[in-house]
Protein backbone atom coordinates (compact mmCIF):
# COMPACT_ATOMS: atom_id res chain seq x y z
CA UNK A 1 0.00 0.00 0.00
CA UNK A 2 1.29 3.43 -1.03
CA UNK A 3 0.28 6.62 0.78
CA UNK A 4 -0.36 9.65 -1.42
CA UNK A 5 0.14 12.73 0.75
CA UNK A 6 -1.14 15.13 -1.91
CA UNK A 7 -4.47 13.39 -2.51
CA UNK A 8 -4.84 11.89 0.96
CA UNK A 9 -5.43 8.40 -0.47
CA UNK A 10 -3.99 4.96 0.21
CA UNK A 11 -3.44 3.04 -3.04
CA UNK A 12 -2.37 -0.54 -3.71
CA UNK A 13 0.92 -0.64 -5.64
CA UNK A 14 -0.03 -3.85 -7.51
CA UNK A 15 -3.60 -3.36 -8.74
CA UNK A 16 -4.20 0.37 -8.16
CA UNK A 17 -7.12 -0.17 -5.78
CA UNK A 18 -7.87 2.90 -3.66
CA UNK A 19 -8.56 2.06 -0.02
CA UNK A 20 -11.65 3.49 1.65
CA UNK A 21 -9.61 4.48 4.71
CA UNK A 22 -9.12 8.23 4.92
CA UNK A 23 -5.62 9.30 5.75
CA UNK A 24 -5.04 12.07 8.29
CA UNK A 25 -2.44 14.58 7.23
CA UNK A 26 -0.42 15.52 10.32
CA UNK A 27 1.87 17.96 8.55
CA UNK A 28 1.91 21.67 9.27
CA UNK A 29 -0.70 23.65 7.38
CA UNK A 30 0.11 27.13 6.11
CA UNK A 31 -2.51 29.68 5.14
CA UNK A 32 -2.81 33.41 4.61
CA UNK A 33 -5.64 35.30 6.26
CA UNK A 34 -5.12 38.62 4.49
CA UNK A 35 -7.83 40.30 2.41
CA UNK A 36 -5.71 40.22 -0.74
CA UNK A 37 -5.27 36.40 -0.54
CA UNK A 38 -1.57 36.79 -1.17
CA UNK A 39 0.11 33.44 -0.50
CA UNK A 40 3.63 34.82 -0.29
CA UNK A 41 6.15 33.36 2.13
CA UNK A 42 6.42 36.66 3.99
CA UNK A 43 2.79 36.73 5.10
CA UNK A 44 1.66 33.31 6.25
CA UNK A 45 0.59 31.98 9.63
CA UNK A 46 0.62 28.49 10.98
CA UNK A 47 -2.73 26.89 11.82
CA UNK A 48 -2.56 25.14 15.18
CA UNK A 49 0.23 23.27 16.92
CA UNK A 50 1.55 19.84 15.81
CA UNK A 51 0.17 16.68 17.38
CA UNK A 52 2.16 15.47 20.35
CA UNK A 53 1.85 12.60 22.82
CA UNK A 54 3.46 14.84 25.44
CA UNK A 55 0.28 16.93 25.61
CA UNK A 56 -2.67 15.69 27.64
CA UNK A 57 -5.03 16.28 24.70
CA UNK A 58 -2.41 15.40 22.04
CA UNK A 59 -2.57 18.99 20.80
CA UNK A 60 -6.11 18.64 19.40
CA UNK A 61 -7.98 21.00 21.74
CA UNK A 62 -8.67 24.73 21.36
CA UNK A 63 -7.97 27.52 23.83
CA UNK A 64 -9.91 30.77 24.18
CA UNK A 65 -7.46 33.64 24.15
CA UNK A 66 -7.09 36.11 27.03
CA UNK A 67 -7.15 39.22 24.86
CA UNK A 68 -10.39 41.17 25.53
CA UNK A 69 -10.80 42.40 21.95
CA UNK A 70 -12.98 41.36 19.05
CA UNK A 71 -11.87 40.35 15.55
CA UNK A 72 -11.71 43.99 14.46
CA UNK A 73 -9.43 44.94 17.34
CA UNK A 74 -12.06 46.87 19.29
CA UNK A 75 -12.22 46.49 23.05
CA UNK A 76 -15.14 44.43 24.39
CA UNK A 77 -17.74 46.03 26.61
CA UNK A 78 -18.15 44.95 30.24
CA UNK A 79 -21.05 42.51 29.66
CA UNK A 80 -19.37 40.74 26.75
CA UNK A 81 -16.06 40.65 28.61
CA UNK A 82 -17.79 38.98 31.57
CA UNK A 83 -19.38 36.44 29.22
CA UNK A 84 -16.04 35.62 27.62
CA UNK A 85 -14.45 35.21 31.03
CA UNK A 86 -17.11 32.66 32.00
CA UNK A 87 -16.51 30.85 28.70
CA UNK A 88 -12.78 30.73 29.41
CA UNK A 89 -13.48 29.23 32.83
CA UNK A 90 -15.74 26.52 31.41
CA UNK A 91 -13.28 25.87 28.60
CA UNK A 92 -10.52 25.25 31.13
CA UNK A 93 -12.76 22.99 33.20
CA UNK A 94 -13.86 21.01 30.17
CA UNK A 95 -10.22 20.26 29.28
CA UNK A 96 -9.69 18.72 32.73
CA UNK A 97 -13.07 17.09 33.23
CA UNK A 98 -11.79 13.67 34.32
CA UNK A 99 -9.11 12.42 36.73
CA UNK A 100 -7.29 10.84 33.78
CA UNK A 101 -6.90 14.17 31.99
CA UNK A 102 -5.85 15.92 35.21
CA UNK A 103 -3.27 13.21 35.80
CA UNK A 104 -1.88 13.65 32.28
CA UNK A 105 -1.80 17.44 32.62
CA UNK A 106 0.23 17.23 35.82
CA UNK A 107 2.55 14.50 34.51
CA UNK A 108 3.34 16.19 31.19
CA UNK A 109 3.81 19.53 32.89
CA UNK A 110 6.51 17.89 35.01
CA UNK A 111 7.90 16.22 31.89
CA UNK A 112 8.29 19.64 30.27
CA UNK A 113 10.36 20.82 33.22
CA UNK A 114 12.53 17.70 33.03
CA UNK A 115 13.04 18.30 29.31
CA UNK A 116 14.49 21.76 29.97
CA UNK A 117 16.50 20.53 32.94
CA UNK A 118 18.07 17.51 31.23
CA UNK A 119 18.17 18.87 27.68
CA UNK A 120 16.10 15.97 26.33
CA UNK A 121 15.31 15.68 22.64
CA UNK A 122 11.75 15.71 21.33
CA UNK A 123 12.00 12.02 20.43
CA UNK A 124 12.88 11.09 24.01
CA UNK A 125 10.02 13.22 25.37
CA UNK A 126 7.55 11.59 22.97
CA UNK A 127 8.82 8.12 23.94
CA UNK A 128 8.45 8.91 27.64
CA UNK A 129 4.91 10.19 27.11
CA UNK A 130 4.03 7.04 25.13
CA UNK A 131 5.26 4.74 27.92
CA UNK A 132 3.42 6.81 30.55
CA UNK A 133 0.16 6.63 28.60
CA UNK A 134 0.54 2.85 28.29
CA UNK A 135 1.07 2.61 32.05
CA UNK A 136 -2.08 4.63 32.63
CA UNK A 137 -4.08 2.42 30.26
CA UNK A 138 -2.91 -0.62 32.24
CA UNK A 139 -4.09 1.14 35.44
CA UNK A 140 -0.63 1.03 36.99
CA UNK A 141 -1.01 4.49 38.54
CA UNK A 142 -3.20 3.40 41.42
CA UNK A 143 -1.36 3.77 44.71
CA UNK A 144 1.74 5.20 43.04
CA UNK A 145 2.99 8.74 42.59
CA UNK A 146 3.09 10.49 39.23
CA UNK A 147 6.74 11.50 39.60
CA UNK A 148 7.95 7.94 40.27
CA UNK A 149 6.13 6.41 37.27
CA UNK A 150 7.19 9.31 35.05
CA UNK A 151 10.82 8.92 36.16
CA UNK A 152 10.73 5.19 35.43
CA UNK A 153 9.25 5.89 31.98
CA UNK A 154 11.96 8.48 31.36
CA UNK A 155 14.69 6.02 32.35
CA UNK A 156 13.26 3.38 29.99
CA UNK A 157 13.06 5.93 27.16
CA UNK A 158 16.70 6.90 27.73
CA UNK A 159 17.72 3.23 27.64
CA UNK A 160 15.83 2.62 24.40
CA UNK A 161 17.17 5.79 22.75
CA UNK A 162 20.76 4.95 23.74
CA UNK A 163 21.29 7.90 26.10
CA UNK A 164 23.80 7.22 28.93
CA UNK A 165 21.64 7.85 32.02
CA UNK A 166 22.24 5.73 35.09
CA UNK A 167 19.53 4.76 37.54
CA UNK A 168 21.11 6.77 40.36
CA UNK A 169 21.58 9.83 38.17
CA UNK A 170 17.95 9.72 37.03
CA UNK A 171 16.80 9.40 40.64
CA UNK A 172 18.84 12.41 41.73
CA UNK A 173 17.65 14.61 38.90
CA UNK A 174 13.97 13.69 39.23
CA UNK A 175 14.02 13.82 43.08
CA UNK A 176 12.78 10.23 43.34
CA UNK A 177 14.28 7.61 45.64
CA UNK A 178 16.45 5.04 43.88
CA UNK A 179 14.56 2.16 45.49
CA UNK A 180 11.19 3.44 44.26
CA UNK A 181 12.58 4.18 40.82
CA UNK A 182 14.07 0.71 40.39
CA UNK A 183 10.86 -0.91 41.65
CA UNK A 184 8.65 1.02 39.22
CA UNK A 185 11.14 0.42 36.40
CA UNK A 186 10.81 -3.34 36.86
CA UNK A 187 7.03 -2.94 37.14
CA UNK A 188 6.76 -1.13 33.79
CA UNK A 189 9.07 -3.57 32.06
CA UNK A 190 7.10 -6.54 33.36
CA UNK A 191 3.55 -5.25 32.89
CA UNK A 192 4.09 -3.47 29.56
CA UNK A 193 6.32 -6.25 28.18
CA UNK A 194 9.07 -3.81 27.17
CA UNK A 195 12.27 -5.21 25.72
CA UNK A 196 14.85 -2.85 27.17
CA UNK A 197 18.23 -3.09 25.39
CA UNK A 198 21.37 -3.70 27.39
CA UNK A 199 23.48 -0.71 28.37
CA UNK A 200 26.73 -0.30 26.51
CA UNK A 201 29.35 0.54 29.18
CA UNK A 202 31.50 2.28 26.57
CA UNK A 203 28.92 5.09 26.38
CA UNK A 204 29.76 6.16 29.93
CA UNK A 205 33.50 6.46 29.30
CA UNK A 206 33.29 9.73 27.36
CA UNK A 207 30.84 11.13 29.90
CA UNK A 208 33.08 10.35 32.89
CA UNK A 209 36.20 11.49 31.04
CA UNK A 210 34.68 14.86 30.20
CA UNK A 211 33.90 15.51 33.87
CA UNK A 212 37.42 14.58 34.99
CA UNK A 213 39.14 16.23 31.97
CA UNK A 214 41.00 13.11 30.89
CA UNK A 215 42.82 13.43 27.56
CA UNK A 216 41.63 11.87 24.31
CA UNK A 217 44.38 9.24 24.17
CA UNK A 218 43.31 7.75 27.48
CA UNK A 219 39.69 7.73 26.38
CA UNK A 220 40.50 5.80 23.22
CA UNK A 221 42.56 3.28 25.21
CA UNK A 222 39.65 2.81 27.61
CA UNK A 223 37.18 2.28 24.77
CA UNK A 224 39.42 -0.35 23.15
CA UNK A 225 39.81 -2.13 26.49
CA UNK A 226 36.04 -2.03 27.03
CA UNK A 227 35.46 -3.62 23.63
CA UNK A 228 37.74 -6.52 24.57
CA UNK A 229 35.94 -6.95 27.88
CA UNK A 230 32.54 -7.04 26.19
CA UNK A 231 33.83 -9.44 23.54
CA UNK A 232 35.05 -11.88 26.19
CA UNK A 233 31.70 -11.52 28.06
CA UNK A 234 33.31 -10.37 31.28
CA UNK A 235 30.94 -7.39 31.64
CA UNK A 236 27.86 -9.60 32.16
CA UNK A 237 26.09 -8.92 35.46
CA UNK A 238 28.21 -5.90 36.40
CA UNK A 239 27.17 -2.31 36.86
CA UNK A 240 28.03 -0.59 33.53
CA UNK A 241 28.84 2.73 35.23
CA UNK A 242 31.23 1.16 37.72
CA UNK A 243 32.82 -0.96 35.01
CA UNK A 244 33.35 2.08 32.75
CA UNK A 245 34.89 4.04 35.63
CA UNK A 246 37.25 1.15 36.43
CA UNK A 247 38.37 0.73 32.81
CA UNK A 248 38.99 4.46 32.58
CA UNK A 249 41.05 4.33 35.77
CA UNK A 250 43.11 1.43 34.37
CA UNK A 251 43.73 3.39 31.17
CA UNK A 252 44.95 6.33 33.24
CA UNK A 253 47.43 4.05 34.98
CA UNK A 254 48.64 2.65 31.68
CA UNK A 255 49.12 6.11 30.17
CA UNK A 256 50.68 7.44 33.40
CA UNK A 257 47.99 10.07 33.81
CA UNK A 258 47.64 11.17 37.42
CA UNK A 259 44.12 10.80 38.75
CA UNK A 260 42.72 9.32 41.95
CA UNK A 261 40.01 6.74 42.42
CA UNK A 262 37.93 9.27 44.34
CA UNK A 263 37.89 11.73 41.44
CA UNK A 264 36.68 9.09 38.99
CA UNK A 265 34.19 7.70 41.51
CA UNK A 266 32.68 11.14 42.13
CA UNK A 267 32.41 11.81 38.40
CA UNK A 268 30.77 8.42 37.76
CA UNK A 269 28.47 8.52 40.79
CA UNK A 270 29.82 5.30 42.32
CA UNK A 271 31.92 4.50 45.36
CA UNK A 272 35.66 3.87 45.52
CA UNK A 273 34.95 0.34 46.78
CA UNK A 274 33.14 -0.43 43.51
CA UNK A 275 36.15 0.64 41.47
CA UNK A 276 38.52 -1.44 43.63
CA UNK A 277 36.31 -4.54 43.35
CA UNK A 278 36.03 -4.21 39.58
CA UNK A 279 39.78 -3.63 39.43
CA UNK A 280 40.40 -6.96 41.19
CA UNK A 281 37.99 -8.77 38.84
CA UNK A 282 39.70 -7.44 35.75
CA UNK A 283 43.09 -8.26 37.18
CA UNK A 284 42.01 -11.86 37.77
CA UNK A 285 40.83 -12.08 34.15
CA UNK A 286 44.23 -10.88 32.89
CA UNK A 287 42.80 -7.69 31.38
CA UNK A 288 44.57 -5.27 33.67
CA UNK A 289 47.60 -3.35 32.48
CA UNK A 290 47.78 -4.84 28.97
C-alpha positions in Angstrom: 0.0 0.0 0.0 1.3 3.4 -1.0 0.3 6.6 0.8 -0.4 9.7 -1.4 0.1 12.7 0.7 -1.1 15.1 -1.9 -4.5 13.4 -2.5 -4.8 11.9 1.0 -5.4 8.4 -0.5 -4.0 5.0 0.2 -3.4 3.0 -3.0 -2.4 -0.5 -3.7 0.9 -0.6 -5.6 0.0 -3.9 -7.5 -3.6 -3.4 -8.7 -4.2 0.4 -8.2 -7.1 -0.2 -5.8 -7.9 2.9 -3.7 -8.6 2.1 0.0 -11.6 3.5 1.7 -9.6 4.5 4.7 -9.1 8.2 4.9 -5.6 9.3 5.8 -5.0 12.1 8.3 -2.4 14.6 7.2 -0.4 15.5 10.3 1.9 18.0 8.5 1.9 21.7 9.3 -0.7 23.6 7.4 0.1 27.1 6.1 -2.5 29.7 5.1 -2.8 33.4 4.6 -5.6 35.3 6.3 -5.1 38.6 4.5 -7.8 40.3 2.4 -5.7 40.2 -0.7 -5.3 36.4 -0.5 -1.6 36.8 -1.2 0.1 33.4 -0.5 3.6 34.8 -0.3 6.2 33.4 2.1 6.4 36.7 4.0 2.8 36.7 5.1 1.7 33.3 6.3 0.6 32.0 9.6 0.6 28.5 11.0 -2.7 26.9 11.8 -2.6 25.1 15.2 0.2 23.3 16.9 1.5 19.8 15.8 0.2 16.7 17.4 2.2 15.5 20.4 1.8 12.6 22.8 3.5 14.8 25.4 0.3 16.9 25.6 -2.7 15.7 27.6 -5.0 16.3 24.7 -2.4 15.4 22.0 -2.6 19.0 20.8 -6.1 18.6 19.4 -8.0 21.0 21.7 -8.7 24.7 21.4 -8.0 27.5 23.8 -9.9 30.8 24.2 -7.5 33.6 24.2 -7.1 36.1 27.0 -7.2 39.2 24.9 -10.4 41.2 25.5 -10.8 42.4 21.9 -13.0 41.4 19.0 -11.9 40.4 15.6 -11.7 44.0 14.5 -9.4 44.9 17.3 -12.1 46.9 19.3 -12.2 46.5 23.1 -15.1 44.4 24.4 -17.7 46.0 26.6 -18.2 45.0 30.2 -21.0 42.5 29.7 -19.4 40.7 26.7 -16.1 40.7 28.6 -17.8 39.0 31.6 -19.4 36.4 29.2 -16.0 35.6 27.6 -14.4 35.2 31.0 -17.1 32.7 32.0 -16.5 30.8 28.7 -12.8 30.7 29.4 -13.5 29.2 32.8 -15.7 26.5 31.4 -13.3 25.9 28.6 -10.5 25.3 31.1 -12.8 23.0 33.2 -13.9 21.0 30.2 -10.2 20.3 29.3 -9.7 18.7 32.7 -13.1 17.1 33.2 -11.8 13.7 34.3 -9.1 12.4 36.7 -7.3 10.8 33.8 -6.9 14.2 32.0 -5.9 15.9 35.2 -3.3 13.2 35.8 -1.9 13.6 32.3 -1.8 17.4 32.6 0.2 17.2 35.8 2.5 14.5 34.5 3.3 16.2 31.2 3.8 19.5 32.9 6.5 17.9 35.0 7.9 16.2 31.9 8.3 19.6 30.3 10.4 20.8 33.2 12.5 17.7 33.0 13.0 18.3 29.3 14.5 21.8 30.0 16.5 20.5 32.9 18.1 17.5 31.2 18.2 18.9 27.7 16.1 16.0 26.3 15.3 15.7 22.6 11.8 15.7 21.3 12.0 12.0 20.4 12.9 11.1 24.0 10.0 13.2 25.4 7.5 11.6 23.0 8.8 8.1 23.9 8.5 8.9 27.6 4.9 10.2 27.1 4.0 7.0 25.1 5.3 4.7 27.9 3.4 6.8 30.5 0.2 6.6 28.6 0.5 2.9 28.3 1.1 2.6 32.1 -2.1 4.6 32.6 -4.1 2.4 30.3 -2.9 -0.6 32.2 -4.1 1.1 35.4 -0.6 1.0 37.0 -1.0 4.5 38.5 -3.2 3.4 41.4 -1.4 3.8 44.7 1.7 5.2 43.0 3.0 8.7 42.6 3.1 10.5 39.2 6.7 11.5 39.6 7.9 7.9 40.3 6.1 6.4 37.3 7.2 9.3 35.1 10.8 8.9 36.2 10.7 5.2 35.4 9.3 5.9 32.0 12.0 8.5 31.4 14.7 6.0 32.3 13.3 3.4 30.0 13.1 5.9 27.2 16.7 6.9 27.7 17.7 3.2 27.6 15.8 2.6 24.4 17.2 5.8 22.7 20.8 4.9 23.7 21.3 7.9 26.1 23.8 7.2 28.9 21.6 7.8 32.0 22.2 5.7 35.1 19.5 4.8 37.5 21.1 6.8 40.4 21.6 9.8 38.2 18.0 9.7 37.0 16.8 9.4 40.6 18.8 12.4 41.7 17.7 14.6 38.9 14.0 13.7 39.2 14.0 13.8 43.1 12.8 10.2 43.3 14.3 7.6 45.6 16.4 5.0 43.9 14.6 2.2 45.5 11.2 3.4 44.3 12.6 4.2 40.8 14.1 0.7 40.4 10.9 -0.9 41.7 8.6 1.0 39.2 11.1 0.4 36.4 10.8 -3.3 36.9 7.0 -2.9 37.1 6.8 -1.1 33.8 9.1 -3.6 32.1 7.1 -6.5 33.4 3.5 -5.2 32.9 4.1 -3.5 29.6 6.3 -6.3 28.2 9.1 -3.8 27.2 12.3 -5.2 25.7 14.9 -2.8 27.2 18.2 -3.1 25.4 21.4 -3.7 27.4 23.5 -0.7 28.4 26.7 -0.3 26.5 29.3 0.5 29.2 31.5 2.3 26.6 28.9 5.1 26.4 29.8 6.2 29.9 33.5 6.5 29.3 33.3 9.7 27.4 30.8 11.1 29.9 33.1 10.4 32.9 36.2 11.5 31.0 34.7 14.9 30.2 33.9 15.5 33.9 37.4 14.6 35.0 39.1 16.2 32.0 41.0 13.1 30.9 42.8 13.4 27.6 41.6 11.9 24.3 44.4 9.2 24.2 43.3 7.8 27.5 39.7 7.7 26.4 40.5 5.8 23.2 42.6 3.3 25.2 39.7 2.8 27.6 37.2 2.3 24.8 39.4 -0.3 23.2 39.8 -2.1 26.5 36.0 -2.0 27.0 35.5 -3.6 23.6 37.7 -6.5 24.6 35.9 -6.9 27.9 32.5 -7.0 26.2 33.8 -9.4 23.5 35.1 -11.9 26.2 31.7 -11.5 28.1 33.3 -10.4 31.3 30.9 -7.4 31.6 27.9 -9.6 32.2 26.1 -8.9 35.5 28.2 -5.9 36.4 27.2 -2.3 36.9 28.0 -0.6 33.5 28.8 2.7 35.2 31.2 1.2 37.7 32.8 -1.0 35.0 33.4 2.1 32.8 34.9 4.0 35.6 37.3 1.2 36.4 38.4 0.7 32.8 39.0 4.5 32.6 41.1 4.3 35.8 43.1 1.4 34.4 43.7 3.4 31.2 44.9 6.3 33.2 47.4 4.0 35.0 48.6 2.6 31.7 49.1 6.1 30.2 50.7 7.4 33.4 48.0 10.1 33.8 47.6 11.2 37.4 44.1 10.8 38.8 42.7 9.3 42.0 40.0 6.7 42.4 37.9 9.3 44.3 37.9 11.7 41.4 36.7 9.1 39.0 34.2 7.7 41.5 32.7 11.1 42.1 32.4 11.8 38.4 30.8 8.4 37.8 28.5 8.5 40.8 29.8 5.3 42.3 31.9 4.5 45.4 35.7 3.9 45.5 34.9 0.3 46.8 33.1 -0.4 43.5 36.1 0.6 41.5 38.5 -1.4 43.6 36.3 -4.5 43.4 36.0 -4.2 39.6 39.8 -3.6 39.4 40.4 -7.0 41.2 38.0 -8.8 38.8 39.7 -7.4 35.7 43.1 -8.3 37.2 42.0 -11.9 37.8 40.8 -12.1 34.1 44.2 -10.9 32.9 42.8 -7.7 31.4 44.6 -5.3 33.7 47.6 -3.3 32.5 47.8 -4.8 29.0 
